[in-house]
Amino acid sequence: MRRATRGTRRLRLAALTARRMRRFAGVVIAAGSTVVFMSSAQAAQAPRATGASAIAGHPYRHGLVPMLSARDANPAATVRVCSSSCLRYRGGIAGVGVTTGKELVYLVFWGSQWGTEGTNSNGYATFTGDPNGVAPDVQAFLSGLGTGGELWSGVMTQYCQGAALGATACSTTRPHVAYPTGGAFAGVWEDSSAASPAASTAHQLAVEAESAATHFGHTTTASNRDAQYVIVSPTGTDPDNYQTQGFCAWHDYSGDASMDGGGAASGPLLAFTNLPYIPDAGANCGAGFVNPGNKLDGVTIVEGHEYAETITDQFPAGGWTANNGEENGDLCAWKRSGIGRAQNVTLTTGTFAVQGTWSNISGKTGACAISHTIVT
């Protein structure tokens, strides 16, 4: 009999390992240095990890939304057990954990590629270099938050500033994340002073956020306490190489020394989001995810994800995160079925696709939720 080749022996060993693993009828995941086995039922119900722990990336990519193709290519790495009251308070960075005042979301359309600015019938800024209408869509979405009694925003109000380190719940004496009464949208700026880089670095994005803060008159850390700057790159660009790195967006703060391309920015501490031109990625970043054929589904799903994470973890990771570093949006990203699945919400400004976010106080031990009563 001919002896098995080294390659054949490896295949046999792999097959034997697979048979042994199937005895557990579950999924194997890495949790720190511990291997955790979950039953098939647990795996089906477990939230999915979608941050840097699930897809190789840099530490500044907080709240990373993975492209669907990247997530589905490695399903075992995207399954996590979220234990009871999953999110915990991490003590704050520079005294900051969550936003507590009126949410101020500034949209920055970065680069001369956006073209000529105009205004539509609803009063939203439009740009000739925006073939899919991203700009008016995201303005309408943010303007509609906190209107018409919508309670998607209510989920985030359970989290607070200044809780005990490791706490999973907030007392009524702590300042909570505010409900965005009257809308979260605070302003729009087209920075057409130069072309947006073909592939901007994280540091360049942070510097652009600092420029936007100056433009809007927020020149101190204190004046940026409840603000966030969404840096929207134009179509055809690849900010932080999102296309090849397999993600749709992330958020961070300007003082993060780990950012590629130069580390922290030199201005006041502030929160910002890297939001690429989402329709360029098609279905990988949510086009048609809720409403078949709608290229803008991913815009509000992804921006809603980053917005919800910024107000609950403003300077990452000093706010509310799971033990593996994931945030409230990460734990519920791209959820297609069940409670807290991605779906439409109706605001006074229109109907928009959003995802659920993690709630420590929903269900018996926490769950993804699409709505919750306002907590104060």
C-alpha positions as CSV (number, residue, x, y, z in Angstrom):
1,M,0.0,0.0,0.0
2,R,1.3,3.4,-0.9
3,R,2.0,5.6,2.1
4,A,-0.3,8.7,2.4
5,T,1.3,11.9,1.3
6,R,1.8,14.8,3.8
7,G,-1.1,16.6,2.1
8,T,-3.4,13.6,2.4
9,R,-2.5,13.2,6.1
10,R,-3.4,16.9,6.6
11,L,-6.8,16.4,4.9
12,R,-7.5,13.4,7.1
13,L,-6.6,15.3,10.2
14,A,-8.8,18.2,9.2
15,A,-11.7,15.8,8.6
16,L,-11.2,14.1,11.9
17,T,-11.1,17.5,13.7
18,A,-14.3,18.6,11.9
19,R,-16.1,15.4,13.0
20,R,-15.0,15.9,16.6
21,M,-16.2,19.5,16.5
22,R,-19.6,18.5,15.2
23,R,-20.1,16.4,18.4
24,F,-20.6,19.7,20.2
25,A,-23.3,20.7,17.6
26,G,-22.3,24.3,18.0
27,V,-20.0,27.1,17.0
28,V,-16.5,27.7,18.2
29,I,-15.4,31.3,18.9
30,A,-12.5,33.0,20.5
31,A,-13.1,35.0,23.6
32,G,-9.8,36.5,24.6
33,S,-7.7,33.4,25.3
34,T,-10.7,31.2,26.0
35,V,-12.4,29.0,23.5
36,V,-16.2,29.1,24.0
37,F,-18.6,26.5,22.6
38,M,-22.2,27.5,21.9
39,S,-25.1,25.3,21.1
40,S,-26.8,25.7,17.8
41,A,-29.7,27.4,19.5
42,Q,-27.4,29.8,21.3
43,A,-25.5,30.6,18.0
44,A,-28.8,31.4,16.3
45,Q,-29.8,33.9,19.0
46,A,-26.4,35.4,19.7
47,P,-25.6,38.9,18.6
48,R,-23.0,39.2,15.8
49,A,-19.7,40.9,16.4
50,T,-19.0,43.3,13.7
51,G,-16.2,45.5,15.0
52,A,-12.5,45.3,14.7
53,S,-12.6,42.0,16.6
54,A,-14.4,40.4,13.8
55,I,-12.5,41.8,10.8
56,A,-8.8,42.5,10.9
57,G,-8.4,46.3,11.2
58,H,-6.8,49.1,13.1
59,P,-7.7,50.0,16.7
60,Y,-9.1,53.4,15.7
61,R,-11.9,51.8,13.7
62,H,-14.4,51.8,16.5
63,G,-17.9,50.7,15.7
64,L,-16.7,49.3,12.4
65,V,-19.6,48.3,10.1
66,P,-18.4,45.3,8.1
67,M,-19.3,44.8,4.5
68,L,-21.7,42.0,4.2
69,S,-19.3,40.1,2.0
70,A,-16.5,40.4,4.6
71,R,-18.8,39.3,7.4
72,D,-20.2,36.3,5.6
73,A,-16.8,35.2,4.5
74,N,-15.9,34.4,8.1
75,P,-19.2,33.5,9.9
76,A,-17.5,31.8,12.9
77,A,-15.6,35.0,13.7
78,T,-18.8,37.0,13.7
79,V,-20.8,35.1,16.3
80,R,-20.5,36.1,20.0
81,V,-22.2,35.3,23.2
82,C,-23.5,38.6,24.7
83,S,-23.8,37.9,28.4
84,S,-26.4,39.4,30.7
85,S,-26.5,43.2,30.5
86,C,-23.8,43.1,27.8
87,L,-22.7,46.7,27.7
88,R,-20.7,48.1,30.6
89,Y,-19.5,51.6,31.4
90,R,-15.7,52.0,30.8
91,G,-15.0,55.0,32.9
92,G,-14.7,57.7,30.2
93,I,-11.8,59.2,28.3
94,A,-10.8,62.8,29.4
95,G,-14.0,62.6,31.5
96,V,-16.2,61.8,28.5
97,G,-18.3,58.7,28.2
98,V,-21.6,59.6,26.5
99,T,-23.2,62.8,25.1
100,T,-25.7,64.2,27.6
101,G,-27.0,67.4,26.0
102,K,-28.8,68.2,22.7
103,E,-27.2,66.0,20.0
104,L,-25.5,68.1,17.3
105,V,-24.6,66.2,14.2
106,Y,-22.7,68.2,11.5
107,L,-22.5,66.8,8.0
108,V,-19.3,67.6,6.2
109,F,-19.3,66.9,2.4
110,W,-15.6,66.9,1.9
111,G,-14.0,67.8,-1.4
112,S,-14.5,69.7,-4.6
113,Q,-15.8,66.5,-6.2
114,W,-19.2,67.2,-4.6
115,G,-19.8,69.9,-7.2
116,T,-22.2,72.8,-7.1
117,E,-24.4,73.1,-4.0
118,G,-28.1,73.7,-4.3
119,T,-31.3,73.4,-2.2
120,N,-34.2,71.0,-2.7
121,S,-37.9,71.7,-2.0
122,N,-37.5,70.5,1.6
123,G,-34.6,72.9,2.2
124,Y,-31.9,70.3,2.2
125,A,-28.5,70.9,0.6
126,T,-28.0,69.0,-2.7
127,F,-24.8,68.6,-4.8
128,T,-24.3,68.1,-8.5
129,G,-21.6,65.5,-7.7
130,D,-24.0,63.3,-5.7
131,P,-25.6,61.0,-8.3
132,N,-27.6,59.0,-5.7
133,G,-28.9,61.8,-3.5
134,V,-27.0,60.8,-0.4
135,A,-26.8,64.3,0.9
136,P,-30.5,65.2,1.2
137,D,-31.3,61.6,2.4
138,V,-29.0,61.7,5.4
139,Q,-30.1,65.3,6.2
140,A,-33.7,64.2,6.2
141,F,-32.9,61.2,8.4
142,L,-31.0,63.1,11.0
143,S,-33.5,66.0,11.0
144,G,-36.3,63.5,11.7
145,L,-34.8,61.9,14.7
146,G,-36.6,63.0,17.9
147,T,-39.8,63.9,16.0
148,G,-43.2,62.4,15.8
149,G,-42.7,60.4,18.9
150,E,-40.2,58.0,17.3
151,L,-38.7,55.6,19.8
152,W,-35.7,54.2,17.9
153,S,-33.8,57.0,19.7
154,G,-35.3,55.9,23.0
155,V,-33.1,52.8,23.1
156,M,-30.0,55.0,23.5
157,T,-31.4,57.0,26.4
158,Q,-30.8,54.2,28.9
159,Y,-27.1,54.8,28.9
160,C,-25.5,57.5,31.0
161,Q,-22.4,59.5,31.9
162,G,-20.4,58.9,35.1
163,A,-21.7,55.4,36.1
164,A,-19.4,53.2,38.2
165,L,-16.7,51.5,36.3
166,G,-18.1,48.3,34.8
167,A,-21.7,49.2,35.6
168,T,-24.4,47.7,33.4
169,A,-27.2,50.1,34.4
170,C,-27.7,53.7,35.3
171,S,-29.3,55.4,38.2
172,T,-31.7,58.3,37.8
173,T,-29.2,60.6,39.4
174,R,-26.8,60.2,36.4
175,P,-27.1,62.3,33.3
176,H,-28.4,60.1,30.5
177,V,-28.0,60.3,26.7
178,A,-30.6,62.9,25.7
179,Y,-33.5,62.2,23.4
180,P,-32.9,64.3,20.2
181,T,-36.1,66.3,20.5
182,G,-36.7,68.2,17.3
183,G,-33.9,66.5,15.3
184,A,-30.2,65.7,15.7
185,F,-29.1,67.5,12.5
186,A,-27.1,70.7,13.3
187,G,-25.6,71.9,10.1
188,V,-24.0,71.1,6.7
189,W,-20.8,72.2,5.1
190,E,-19.4,71.5,1.7
191,D,-15.6,71.9,2.0
192,S,-14.8,72.5,-1.6
193,S,-11.4,74.2,-0.9
194,A,-9.6,71.2,-2.4
195,A,-10.3,67.8,-3.7
196,S,-10.9,65.1,-1.2
197,P,-8.0,62.6,-1.2
198,A,-8.4,59.5,-3.3
199,A,-7.8,57.4,-0.1
200,S,-7.7,59.6,2.9
201,T,-6.0,58.4,6.1
202,A,-7.7,58.4,9.5
203,H,-5.5,61.3,10.6
204,Q,-6.7,63.3,7.5
205,L,-10.3,62.6,8.4
206,A,-9.7,63.8,12.0
207,V,-8.1,67.0,10.7
208,E,-11.0,67.6,8.4
209,A,-13.3,67.2,11.4
210,E,-11.3,69.8,13.3
211,S,-11.6,72.1,10.3
212,A,-15.4,71.6,10.3
213,A,-15.5,72.4,14.0
214,T,-13.8,75.7,13.4
215,H,-16.1,76.4,10.5
216,F,-19.1,75.9,12.8
217,G,-17.6,78.0,15.6
218,H,-16.8,75.2,18.0
219,T,-13.2,75.8,18.8
220,T,-12.9,74.2,22.3
221,T,-13.4,70.7,23.7
222,A,-16.2,72.1,25.8
223,S,-18.1,73.5,22.8
224,N,-17.8,70.1,21.1
225,R,-19.1,68.2,24.1
226,D,-22.3,67.0,22.4
227,A,-21.2,67.4,18.8
228,Q,-20.2,64.9,16.2
229,Y,-18.8,65.5,12.7
230,V,-19.7,63.1,9.9
231,I,-17.1,63.3,7.2
232,V,-18.9,62.2,4.0
233,S,-16.4,61.5,1.2
234,P,-17.5,61.9,-2.4
235,T,-18.3,59.1,-4.9
236,G,-15.2,57.4,-6.4
237,T,-13.0,57.9,-3.3
238,D,-11.8,55.2,-0.9
239,P,-11.4,56.8,2.6
240,D,-9.2,54.7,4.9
241,N,-9.2,52.1,2.1
242,Y,-12.7,50.9,3.1
243,Q,-13.2,49.1,-0.3
244,T,-10.3,46.8,0.1
245,Q,-10.5,46.5,3.9
246,G,-14.1,45.4,3.8
247,F,-16.0,47.9,5.9
248,C,-18.6,50.6,5.4
249,A,-17.9,53.1,8.2
250,W,-16.4,53.7,11.6
251,H,-16.2,56.4,14.3
252,D,-13.5,57.7,16.6
253,Y,-12.3,60.9,18.4
254,S,-9.7,63.3,17.3
255,G,-7.3,62.6,20.2
256,D,-6.7,58.9,19.2
257,A,-3.0,58.6,18.8
258,S,-3.4,55.2,17.0
259,M,-4.8,56.8,13.8
260,D,-3.0,56.0,10.6
261,G,-1.3,58.8,8.7
262,G,-0.2,60.9,11.6
263,G,-2.0,60.0,14.9
264,A,-4.1,62.4,16.8
265,A,-5.2,65.8,15.4
266,S,-3.9,68.9,17.2
267,G,-7.2,70.7,17.9
268,P,-9.9,70.3,20.5
269,L,-11.1,66.8,21.4
270,L,-14.2,65.9,19.3
271,A,-16.1,63.0,17.9
272,F,-16.2,62.2,14.2
273,T,-17.3,59.5,11.7
274,N,-15.7,58.2,8.5
275,L,-18.7,57.8,6.2
276,P,-17.7,56.8,2.7
277,Y,-20.0,57.3,-0.3
278,I,-22.1,54.3,0.7
279,P,-23.9,53.6,-2.6
280,D,-20.5,52.9,-4.2
281,A,-20.3,49.7,-2.3
282,G,-23.8,48.6,-3.3
283,A,-25.3,45.6,-1.5
284,N,-22.1,45.1,0.5
285,C,-23.0,48.2,2.5
286,G,-26.8,47.8,2.6
287,A,-28.3,48.8,-0.7
288,G,-31.7,47.2,-0.8
289,F,-31.2,45.5,2.6
290,V,-34.7,46.5,3.8
291,N,-36.4,47.9,0.7
292,P,-35.3,45.9,-2.4
293,G,-33.9,48.2,-5.0
294,N,-33.4,51.2,-2.7
295,K,-29.8,52.3,-3.0
296,L,-30.1,54.5,0.0
297,D,-31.0,51.9,2.6
298,G,-27.4,51.5,3.5
299,V,-26.9,55.2,4.0
300,T,-29.2,55.5,6.9
301,I,-28.5,52.0,8.3
302,V,-24.8,52.7,8.4
303,E,-25.0,56.3,9.5
304,G,-27.6,55.4,12.1
305,H,-25.2,52.7,13.4
306,E,-22.4,55.2,13.9
307,Y,-24.7,57.9,15.3
308,A,-26.0,55.6,18.0
309,E,-22.5,54.4,18.9
310,T,-21.1,58.0,19.1
311,I,-23.7,59.2,21.5
312,T,-23.2,56.1,23.8
313,D,-19.4,56.0,23.4
314,Q,-18.3,59.4,22.3
315,F,-14.6,59.1,22.9
316,P,-14.0,55.4,22.3
317,A,-13.7,53.3,24.2
318,G,-14.6,55.2,27.4
319,G,-18.4,54.8,27.1
320,W,-20.6,51.7,26.9
321,T,-19.0,48.7,25.3
322,A,-19.1,44.9,25.5
323,N,-16.2,43.0,27.0
324,N,-14.8,42.4,23.5
325,G,-14.9,46.1,22.7
326,E,-18.0,46.1,20.6
327,E,-20.6,48.8,20.9
328,N,-24.4,49.0,20.8
329,G,-24.6,49.1,17.0
330,D,-22.0,46.4,16.4
331,L,-24.0,43.8,18.4
332,C,-27.0,44.1,16.1
333,A,-25.5,44.9,12.7
334,W,-27.0,43.4,9.6
335,K,-29.7,41.5,11.6
336,R,-32.3,40.2,9.1
337,S,-34.9,38.6,11.3
338,G,-36.2,38.5,14.8
339,I,-36.5,41.2,17.4
340,G,-34.4,44.3,16.7
341,R,-33.9,43.4,13.0
342,A,-33.2,46.1,10.4
343,Q,-36.4,47.7,9.3
344,N,-38.1,50.9,8.3
345,V,-38.9,53.6,10.8
346,T,-41.2,56.5,10.0
347,L,-40.2,60.0,11.0
348,T,-41.8,63.3,10.3
349,T,-39.3,63.8,7.5
350,G,-39.8,60.4,5.8
351,T,-39.4,56.7,6.1
352,F,-35.9,55.3,6.5
353,A,-34.2,52.0,6.9
354,V,-32.3,51.5,10.3
355,Q,-30.9,48.7,12.3
356,G,-31.7,47.8,15.9
357,T,-29.2,48.7,18.7
358,W,-28.3,46.8,21.8
359,S,-30.4,47.4,24.9
360,N,-29.3,46.2,28.3
361,I,-32.8,46.5,29.7
362,S,-34.8,44.7,27.0
363,G,-35.7,41.1,27.5
364,K,-34.4,39.1,30.4
365,T,-30.7,39.7,29.8
366,G,-30.7,42.4,27.1
367,A,-31.5,42.2,23.4
368,C,-31.3,44.1,20.1
369,A,-34.2,46.6,20.1
370,I,-35.7,48.8,17.4
371,S,-37.5,51.0,20.0
372,H,-37.8,51.7,23.7
373,T,-39.5,54.2,25.9
374,I,-37.4,57.2,26.8
375,V,-35.3,56.7,29.9
376,T,-34.3,59.6,32.1
